[in-house]
Structure formats: structure tokens, C-alpha cells
Amino acid sequence: MTPKIEELRRTQRILKRQIQSRTADLEKANDSLQAEISRGKQIEKELKTQLQERIVELVRINENLKAETSGRAQAEQALHLSETRQSQTSEFNHAVMASMGEGLYTLDARGLATYINPAAERLFGWSSEELLGRRMHDMTHYQHPDGSPFPADECAGLQVLRKGMVLSDHEDVFIRKDGTFFPVVYSSSRIAPDGDIIGLVVVFRDMTAQTEAEEALFKSREELRSLAARLQAAREEERTELARDIHDELSGTLTALKMDLSLLPDRAAKDRNLFFEKLKQ
């Protein structure tokens, strides 16, 4: 076996080990990524449900407060009770929203920011004080990644205010304070305690890490395909080299055999003449 074939086989064994190692790493990374995505979606769904229930409860308490103010004494007592409940509910809501890992903000019917949770502050790079009372679309969603303007009328999230529709798991990009973009998946629901829309709540998740992981996974798969192609090419080259060596060896053997066969008549004639000469002697 030629040194080239031995080198090709060594290369083949190395490529096999690389493919096996890379495949195991990819499967492990993919399983981890899928589990993380599932957990994130479940947490987002549970927090969104709790938040909506608490917001609706808070609005209902405020409306009940107005209805209970018919008498001065009763109004004072109801006001005190309602303020206590409102304070407790508000504290609970803020604790829930502040502890969320996802970004959350609420808007009024004009699209002005009324609440920004700490996660949203961190992801946007804006402080709550800088955003409250301002149009969120004009601050964080005013432009497409290609630089073209993004009118508020075309914003899917703001359609919740206009049409009362619910938006779930919408893929988009938001803009940070420094002007950079980051991919998100967000959901938007209306706030309408009595049927009239008074605002909306938006919950969003930064997809940068997942996007990078998916890109790395795609790149690794491409590397695997390249390694597999190289392995196949090495196998084909080995087969070709082996076939060439066998062909050359057989060709040389057949040529030598033909030469031996062509010399047989002359040798036979010489041997016959020598035999007759010995008989004569």
C-alpha cells in the first residue's frame, strides 16, 4: 500500500473523529437551546396572564372607588379602603413586573409610556424617567434596520390600541438608546376593563443570544457538511489511487507474461536443437 493511501486513511480517521465530536456537541447544544426556549415561553405566558389579571383588578378597584363615594363619610371610608387595596395591588404588580426577566412596558391610549420595568430599562438603555410620558414608538421603534423610517401607523403593536387585536409572539427589532438594533419577540394586549381600551401592555424578550446560538448551530452544521464532503472526497481519492495501483501492477504483470510467452518458441527451438546435437554426439 502506497504512503499516499496510508495518509488518506489517517485523514479519514481524523475526519471521522471530528465529525463524531462535533455532532455530539451540536446535539447537546440544540437540546439545551430547545429546553431554554420552552422554559422562556412558559414563563412569559404565566407572567403575562398574572400581569393582565392584576392590571384588570387594579382598574376595577379604581372604578369601584368612584362608585363608593356617594356619601362623605362612606366616601372617606371607601377611599381609605380602596387606597389600601390599590396600594397593596400596586405593590404586588410592581414587584411582579420588576422581577421579570423579560422587558415590560405599558402605554396609555395615546401611546405614551406609563410604566417601564427594570428589564426593559436595561435592554433599551433608557431609564424609566427618560421614557415615561413619551411615545415609545418614537423612542424605540421608529426605524427599520435598513435605515428607512418606521411610521407608527404601520406598527403591529400599536394596532392593539386601534383595533383591539391581540398580538402574540411577534418577531421584530427594537432600538436601544445608542441607536443599535436588537431582535425581539413581543406580545401586546389591550387594557380594557369596561370594554373601552385605555392602554396596552407589551412584554418582550431579547432574542440576541438565541439568534447567535442559531447562527452558530447553522455554522457548525455547515462545517459538518464540509467535513463529510472532505471525508467522501478522501474515500473516493483512496479508491481511485488503489484502483490505479492495482491497474499498474496488473499491467506490469501482464506485460512481463506477454514477453515470456513471446520468447517461448525461440527457447523451445534452441532446446530442441541442443537435444538433437546431444543425440548425435
N, C-alpha and C positions, 0 to 999 in steps of 0.2 A: 504494500500500500504506500502510495507516494506521500511525502511530507505535506503536500497541499491538502490532501484528503484528510489527514490527521488534524491539520489546523482547522479545516472546515468543521469537522466533528466537534472539536473543542469549542469552536464558536457556537455551534448548535447547542451544546450542553449549557453554555453560559447564557445564551438567549432564553432557553427553557426555564432556567432558574430565575432569571429576571422577570419573565412573564408570570411565573407562579407567584413570586413575591409581590409583584405589582397588582396582580388580580386579587390576592388576599387583602392587600391594603385598601384597594378600591371597594371591595365588598364590605369591609368593616366601616369605611368612611361613609358609604352610601347608607348602610343600616343606621348608623348614628345620626346622619342628616335627616333621614325619614322620620326617625323617632323624635328628634328635636322639633321638626316641623309639626308633627301631630300633636305633641305636647303644647306647642305655642298656639296652635289653632284652638285647642280645647280650652286653654286658659283664657284666650281672648274672648271666646264665646261666653264663658262663665262670667267673666268680669263685665262684659258688655250687658249681659242680662241683669246683673246686680245693679249696675250703674243706671240703666234705664228705669228699673223699679224704684230706686232711691230718688231719682230726679222727678219721676212722676209723683211719688209720695210727697216730696218737698213742695211741688207746685200745688198739690191737692191741699196740703196743710195751709199754705198761704191763702188759698181761696176760702177755706173753712174759717180762717181768721176774719176775713171780711164779713162773712155771713153771721158771725157770732158777736158782732159789735153793735147790736140793736140797742142795748141799754148801756148806760155809762158804767155802772158797777159790773154788770156782766161783761161789758167790753173790756174793762181793765183786767178782770179775772181771766177772760178768754185770751186776751192779748199776752198776759204773763204766761199762761199755759202754752199758748201757741209758740211764743218766743222760746220757751224751754224746749218744746218738741223740735222746733225749727233748728235751734242751736245744736241739739243732740243729733238730729238727722244730718245737718250740715257738717258737723264734725265727723260723723261716720262717713259721709260721702267723700269728704276731702281726704280722710285717712285712706279710704279705698283707692281713690283716684291718684293720690300722691304716692302710694306704694306700688302702683302698677309699673311693670317693666315696659309696657307699650306707651307710646305717646298718646295723649288725650287732650282735646280742647273742645270748648263749647262756644257756639255763636248765637247771637240773637237773630231776630227776624231780618235785620239789615245786613247780616254777615259780619258783624263786629264781634271781636273776641271778648268773651265774658269770663273764661277760665282757661288756664294753661297749667297742665300738671308738670312736675319736675322732669319727667322723662322727655316730654315734648320740648321743654326748655333746653335740655341737654342736646337733643337731636337737632333742633333748629339753630342753636347757638344764640337765641334771643332770650332775654329774661322775661318773666311774666309781666313786669311793669312796662317793658318796651312794647308789648303786643296788646295788652288789654285796651279795649276801646278802638282798636284799629282793624281795618279789613284784613282778615287773614289771607285772602286770596292775593291781595296786593303785596303782601309781605313774603309769602312762602310758596306761591303757586302762579306767579304772574308771567312765566316764560317757559317755552319748550326747551329741551336740551339743545336743539339746533340754533337757539337764539331768537326764534320768532316769538312774537307776543302770544300770550295765552289769555284771551278775553274771559271775563268772569261768566259771561253767558254760555260759554262752552264748557264750563267746569262741571263735571259729573256730580261732584259732592254738593255743589250749590243747587242742583236740581231738586234736592230733597226739600229745600225751602219753597221752591216754586211749584213743584208738582206733588209733594208729599210722598214721593217714592222712597224706598229703602235701598241703599247701596251696600252690597256685601262683597268683601274680598276683591276690591277694585285695585288693579295694578297701575301705578303711576309713579311720578317722580316729584319730590318736594325740593325746595331751595333753602339752603342754610343762610345764615346771616352774612357769611363771607362770599355768597354768590355761587357756591358749588352745589351740584345736584346729588341727590341720593335716592335710590329706588325704594319704594314703599308699597305695601299692600294695606289699604284702609277700608273701613266700613263707616257709613254715615247713616244716622237715624234721626228722625224728626222728634222734637219735643212738643207735644200737643195734648196737654192734659184734658182739655174740654173740646177737642176736635179742631181747635184753631192752632195753627202752627206758630209757636212763639220763639222757635230756635231749633238748633240741631246740635248733636254731639258727634264728634269724629274720633275714632280710635284707629291708630295706625302703627304699623310695625316696620322698622328699618330692615330692609332686605339685603343690605350690602354684604354681610357675611355669607348669607345663603347664596347670593349671586356669585360671589367669589369662589365659594365651595363648588358650585355647579360648574363654573368655568374651569376650576382645577380638575374636577372629575372628568369633564369633557376632554381636557388636555391629556390627562392620564390615559383615557381610552384611546385617544389618537396615538399616543406613544405605544400602547399595547398593539394597536393595529400595525404600526410601523415595525415593531419588534417581530410580530407574527409574519409580516411580509418579508423581513430580512431572514427569518428562520426558513421560510418557504424557499426563498431565493438560494439560501445556503444549501438546502436539501437538493434543489434542482441542480445547482452547480456541482454538488458532490456526485449526484447520479451521472451528470454529463462527463465529469472527469473520470469516474470509474468506468463508464462505458467506453470512453476514449482509450483508457489504458488497456482495457480488455481487447478492444479492437486492434490496437497497435501490437499487443502481444500475440494475438491470433494471426494477424497479418504476417508478423515476422516468422512465426512457426510454419505457416502455410508456404511462405516463400522458400524457407530452408527445405521443407519437404519437397517442393517442386524441383528445387535444384538437385536434391538427392535422387529423385525419380528420373531426372533428365540424364544423370550420369550412370544410371544402372545399365543401359545397353552397352556402353563402352567398357564398363568394368566386366560385364559378362563375357564380352568378346575377348578381352585380354585374358581373363581367367581360362576360357576355352582354349585359346592358342597356347597358353602356358601348359595346360593339361596335355595337349597333343604332343607338344615338344618333349615333355617328360616321358610320354609313352614311347616315342621314337627312341629316346635315349635308352 
